[in-house]
Amino acid sequence: MSSIEKEIRLKINDNDIERIKKVTDSYKERTRLIDITCGKYEFDSLSKLGYIGRIRCNGNSYKIEIKNYQNKDECLEKALPINSIRDGLDFFKLLNMEPYLVLDRYREVRKYNNLLIFIDEFDTIGSYIEIEYQESDKDEAYKFIELLNLDNKEQDKYGDIVRNLIRSDDDLKKKMIKKLERYSE
């Protein structure tokens, strides 16, 4: 069965993180996640096809995911366990989907009423919060943003953020290429 993911994403700083932690309850401890995104048309895969594939590494646990976007804030998502990154790369290669993005982050999951709050701290693009409102509505997410006086400028998906940054930052582009090479071996 697929799940529908509904979320808002915001850029945050260390002070925001501390304020978020004060008003939310711990749900899942901080853990390192590595996501390798695959597509037929690299960064244009989502706009051309409406979906992307992803390999998610969480410790010694691996899975492949398909994310099929319905609109800017909602996507259908299906995940299946795999044994290794190589299994995921081989699977997506059969579908003509190549890796084009590696995101390495620490994620902590918190809860506020019916919202799940994901604090993501990336080694390359800084810190963000994803507010998921599957069990609620978007208004509750906006009330949370207002409560904490967060900058309510909604951000693109992480892949779009990276794509825009590497267009103007050759160092980030080189780092991304090295990460892709390391995980694709």
N, C-alpha and C positions, 0 to 999 in steps of 0.2 A: 504494500500500500504506500502511496506517495503522501507526503505531507506538504501543506502549504505554509510557506515561511513569509511572514509579514514583518517588515522592519524599517526603522529609521536609523540613519548613520550620521554621526556628528564627529567633528574633530574636537579633541579635548587636550587639556594640559594636566600637569601633576596636581595642581590645586583642585581642578575639577574632579580628578580621580579621588582625592581625599574626601571631598564633599559627597560624592556619589557613595562612597563606602560608609559614610556616617548615617545615611538615610536608607540604606538597603541591607538586606540579609544575605549572608554568604550562602551560595547554592552549590557551586563546584569550585574546588580549590584552583589556584593559579597553576596553569600547565602550559607546556610548550606545544604548539601546533605548527606543522609544516604543511602547506597546501601547494600542490603543483596543479596548475590549471592547464587544460588541454583544449584545443579547438582546431577546426578545419582551416580557419582563416585568422589564426592568432588573435590579436586584440579585437578584430572585427567579427569574430565568430558570433558573439552575442547579438550584435546588430543585424547580421546577415541571416542567422539561423534561429535566433531566439533561445539558444541553449549553449551550455558549455559543459565540459566534463572536468572533474576534479579528483585528485588523489589526496586524501587527508591522512597525515601521519600524526598520531597522538601516542607518544611513547613507543611501545612495541605493537600498537594496534594500527591497522591500516584498513582503509575502505576506499572504494570508488563511489563517486556521486555524479548524478546528472542533475543539473539545475536548469529548469525550463521556465524562463521568466514570462509571467502573464502581463505584467506592467512594471513600472519603475520600482514599486515597493513590495511586490508579491511574486513568489516563484514556487513552482511545484518542484519538489526535491525527492529523489529516491537514492538510497545508499545501499551498498552491498559490501560485506567484508571481503578482504583479499589477504594474501599472505605476505606481500612485499610491495615496495614501490615498483620494482621491475614488472610484477604481475599487472599492475595498473597501467604502466606505460605500454606494455605489450597489448593489453586489452584496447586501449584507446587508439593505438597504432592501427589495429585491424579496422577501426572505424574511420581511418584517415584523419585522426585527431592527434596533433603533435603538442608537446608541452611548450608553453610560451611565457609562463609566469610562475615564479616561486615566491611565496609569502611565508616568512618565518616570523612567528609572533609568540608572545605569552598572552594567554587569555584567562581571565577570571570571570566566572559567571555569578551574578548576584540576582536577587529577586526583590521586586517592589510591587506589592499588591499582586495584580495579575500579569505583570510585566517581567520578562527576563531581560536582564541588563548584562551585556557582554562588554567587558573592558579589554580592549585589544591594544597591546603595546608591541609595535613592530620595530625591527632593527633598521628598517630602511625609510619608512614613511611617517614615523611618529605614532601618537596614540589616538585611538578612536573609541567611540562607544556605539554599539548597536543596541537599539531598543526593540525587542521583539514583542509584538502585541497579538499573538495568536489567540490567547484566551481573553482578549479584551478588545478595545477598539483604538483607533488612532488618536482619539481625543485624550485617552488616559496617558498615552505616550507624550503628547504635547503638554499635558499638565505636569508630568514628571520633569520635562525640560524646563518648564516655567518655574517650578518649585526650586530647582537648583540654579536658576538664572544662567543656564548654559547658552552658548552661542547657538541659536536655533537654525543656523544655515545648514540645511541638509546637504550631505555629501554624496557623491557618486559611489557606485560599487568600488571595492578595492582595486579591481583590475583596471577600471577607468581612471582612478586616481593615479595609479602607477603609470599607465600609458601616457597620461598628460605630463607627469613629472619627467619621464625619460625622454620626452621630446626636447626638453630644454636642459637636461642634466646628463651629460655624457658619463660622469662618474657613476651615477645610479644605473645607467644603462649597462656599463661594464660590469658592475656588481651583479646585476640581474643575469647577464649572460654567463658569468662564472658560476652562479648558483644553478642555473639550468644545466650547464655542463656537468657539474658535480653530481646532481641527482639523476641525470640521464645516462650516466655511465653504467 
